[in-house]
Amino acid sequence: MEMKTPKGTKDYLPEEMKKRKIVMKRFEEVFNKYGYKEIWTPAFEYLEVLEKKGGLGEESVKDIYKFQDKGGRWLGLRFDMTTPIARVIANNPNLLKPIKWYYISNMWRYENPQRGRLREFWQAGVENIGIKDELIDAEILALTYDALKKGGVKEFIFKINSRELIDKISKYYKIKNYPEFCKLLDKKDKLTKIEWKKNLKKFFIDKNLCVGFLRLIESQWDEITESIYSFAKKEIEYLEKVVDYSKDFGVKKKYLVEDISIVRGLEYYTGFIFETFKKGEEHLGSLASGGRYDNLIGLYSGTKIPATGMAIGIDRIMEIVSKSISSKPYVDILILPLKDSFKKSAVRLSSILREEGIPCDIEIGRKSIKKKLSYANSLGIKYCIILGEDEIKNKTYSLKNMEENKQYPFSLDDLINYIKKNERYVWSRIGQKFI
């Protein structure tokens, strides 16, 4: 039997996991700064809860991992966090609004695995629930901007649009089969220009309307707004206010691109929408996407509640930033007992150091000091504390600085003070080491 992971899943070994944790922590810090609080929901829900989102389009639920438990109940793994959060809101109608929640969690979708997108994948996202306002949508953009910057992503752009604007344009040009038209619109940058235009023709009742639409979609934003302002004034002004507020939040103009070909989920979004692309890595797809979805929560609560949000694809982000994140050892101190009889002294020392807030480990797998030091070098260890005959006899500790290749004798108190002074250890509960 071949021992491998199921298709679309993978193992994350410690070095890779450490880098992922660093990025997740950076996202979390940004979410906290904007006043968002963490929420966690079960990995699986009753299938009917997940499929209820299908009322907003089959695309939302077609890739659910579903199974039946021993009691005969149908369950499904969550495919996003917005749906479970909608259930939570419905179950807790008296929550004070606006509700500002964030999550960093794994999800599952039965789709074709590709670079940066597996069947089990991770997202970091936020939901802002209870108020419809341009400022709230702009905050989502600004928060995403800050998170990507903090996470190490450079040279990206936001492609921004409005579902309400698409609706108005489609009615003006008398589009046939609107759902399929939106799907094709979403493929504008995935098909060749000739192929896309060929497929577009079938959605228009006459050639002139098709030519007019093509002229519109290939125009600059100022030209587009001038052309459609007479019938889409409200939608244009809303979107432009979102952009203006985003700039006030600190998002630089060069990152903001209005693009009327951006569609997102067909029936899921109701207003402002956006996708994010890394320049030169567009093939990865959108790094962070979101927008306004004012109808979803009403499917669960029976009461329409405005909401907006976004999700960052952590796996796609790691494809971009992983190599730029330094991989430091989990501990900087390695204790080297040179005889088995010195192990107890090594254990006692390690306990004292940890109580003092100094992370450390003990090396007992190699006999010679040469091999022990070579092992420490391979791990990138900064300091080795050597426990040999002289150290045990004199109750001292030899601290070897691996970077400088220098060794110093210390008493216990002096050893601790030296390490603290030079490394400035401060305990971080959210990390796996001291910083």
JOKAGI-V547896 format. One record per pair of residues at least 12 apart in sequence whose C-alpha atoms are under 6 Angstrom apart, sorted by sequence separation. I is the first residue (numbers start at 0). J is the second residue. D is the distance in whole Angstrom. If there is no record, write none. Layout:
i=I j=J d=D
i=I j=J d=D
This chain:
i=64 j=76 d=6
i=107 j=119 d=5
i=275 j=287 d=5
i=293 j=305 d=4
i=385 j=397 d=5
i=396 j=408 d=6
i=106 j=119 d=6
i=274 j=287 d=6
i=293 j=306 d=5
i=384 j=397 d=6
i=396 j=409 d=5
i=106 j=120 d=5
i=274 j=288 d=4
i=292 j=306 d=5
i=384 j=398 d=5
i=395 j=409 d=6
i=105 j=120 d=5
i=273 j=288 d=6
i=291 j=306 d=6
i=292 j=307 d=6
i=383 j=398 d=6
i=395 j=410 d=5
i=105 j=121 d=4
i=273 j=289 d=6
i=291 j=307 d=4
i=383 j=399 d=5
i=104 j=121 d=6
i=272 j=289 d=6
i=290 j=307 d=5
i=382 j=399 d=6
i=104 j=122 d=6
i=272 j=290 d=4
i=290 j=308 d=6
i=382 j=400 d=5
i=103 j=122 d=6
i=271 j=290 d=5
i=289 j=308 d=6
i=382 j=401 d=6
i=103 j=123 d=4
i=271 j=291 d=5
i=289 j=309 d=4
i=381 j=401 d=5
i=102 j=123 d=6
i=270 j=291 d=5
i=288 j=309 d=5
i=102 j=124 d=6
i=269 j=291 d=6
i=288 j=310 d=6
i=101 j=124 d=6
i=268 j=291 d=6
i=269 j=292 d=5
i=287 j=310 d=6
i=101 j=125 d=4
i=268 j=292 d=5
i=287 j=311 d=4
i=100 j=125 d=6
i=286 j=311 d=6
i=100 j=126 d=5
i=286 j=312 d=6
i=333 j=359 d=6
i=46 j=73 d=6
i=99 j=126 d=6
i=175 j=202 d=5
i=332 j=359 d=5
i=333 j=360 d=5
i=334 j=361 d=5
i=335 j=362 d=6
i=46 j=74 d=4
i=78 j=106 d=5
i=99 j=127 d=5
i=174 j=202 d=5
i=330 j=358 d=5
i=333 j=361 d=6
i=45 j=74 d=4
i=46 j=75 d=5
i=77 j=106 d=6
i=78 j=107 d=5
i=98 j=127 d=6
i=174 j=203 d=6
i=330 j=359 d=5
i=44 j=74 d=6
i=78 j=108 d=6
i=98 j=128 d=5
i=44 j=75 d=6
i=97 j=128 d=5
i=43 j=75 d=5
i=97 j=129 d=5
i=43 j=76 d=4
i=96 j=129 d=5
i=42 j=76 d=6
i=43 j=77 d=6
i=42 j=77 d=6
i=172 j=208 d=6
i=63 j=108 d=6
i=62 j=108 d=5
i=62 j=109 d=5
i=331 j=380 d=5
i=334 j=383 d=6
i=335 j=384 d=6
i=331 j=381 d=5
i=332 j=382 d=5
i=333 j=383 d=5
i=334 j=384 d=5
i=335 j=385 d=5
i=336 j=386 d=5
i=337 j=387 d=5
i=331 j=382 d=6
i=332 j=383 d=6
i=335 j=386 d=6
i=37 j=100 d=6
i=35 j=99 d=5
i=36 j=100 d=5
i=37 j=101 d=5
i=38 j=102 d=6
i=35 j=100 d=5
i=36 j=101 d=6
i=37 j=102 d=6
i=35 j=101 d=6
i=164 j=234 d=6
i=184 j=260 d=6
i=185 j=262 d=6
i=157 j=254 d=6
i=160 j=257 d=6
i=156 j=254 d=4
i=157 j=255 d=5
i=158 j=256 d=5
i=159 j=257 d=5
i=160 j=258 d=6
i=157 j=256 d=6
i=158 j=257 d=6
i=159 j=258 d=6
i=160 j=259 d=6
i=158 j=258 d=6
i=329 j=432 d=6
i=137 j=241 d=5
i=141 j=245 d=6
i=7 j=112 d=5
i=137 j=244 d=6
i=162 j=269 d=6
i=163 j=270 d=5
i=133 j=241 d=5
i=137 j=245 d=5
i=162 j=270 d=5
i=161 j=270 d=5
i=7 j=117 d=5
i=161 j=271 d=4
i=7 j=118 d=4
i=8 j=119 d=6
i=160 j=271 d=6
i=161 j=272 d=5
i=160 j=272 d=5
i=159 j=272 d=6
i=159 j=273 d=4
i=158 j=273 d=5
i=158 j=274 d=5
i=29 j=146 d=6
i=157 j=274 d=6
i=157 j=275 d=5
i=156 j=275 d=6
i=26 j=146 d=5
i=156 j=276 d=6
i=155 j=276 d=5
i=155 j=277 d=4
i=155 j=278 d=5
i=154 j=278 d=6
i=25 j=150 d=6
i=22 j=150 d=5
i=151 j=320 d=6
i=131 j=305 d=6
i=129 j=304 d=6
i=130 j=305 d=6
i=129 j=305 d=5
i=129 j=306 d=6
i=128 j=306 d=4
i=127 j=306 d=6
i=127 j=307 d=5
i=126 j=307 d=6
i=127 j=308 d=6
i=126 j=308 d=4
i=125 j=308 d=5
i=125 j=309 d=6
i=124 j=309 d=5
i=124 j=310 d=4
i=123 j=310 d=6
i=124 j=311 d=6
i=123 j=311 d=5
i=122 j=311 d=5
i=122 j=312 d=5
i=122 j=313 d=5
i=121 j=313 d=6
i=115 j=314 d=5
i=115 j=315 d=4
i=56 j=266 d=5
i=89 j=299 d=6
i=55 j=266 d=5
i=85 j=296 d=5
i=89 j=300 d=4
i=55 j=267 d=5
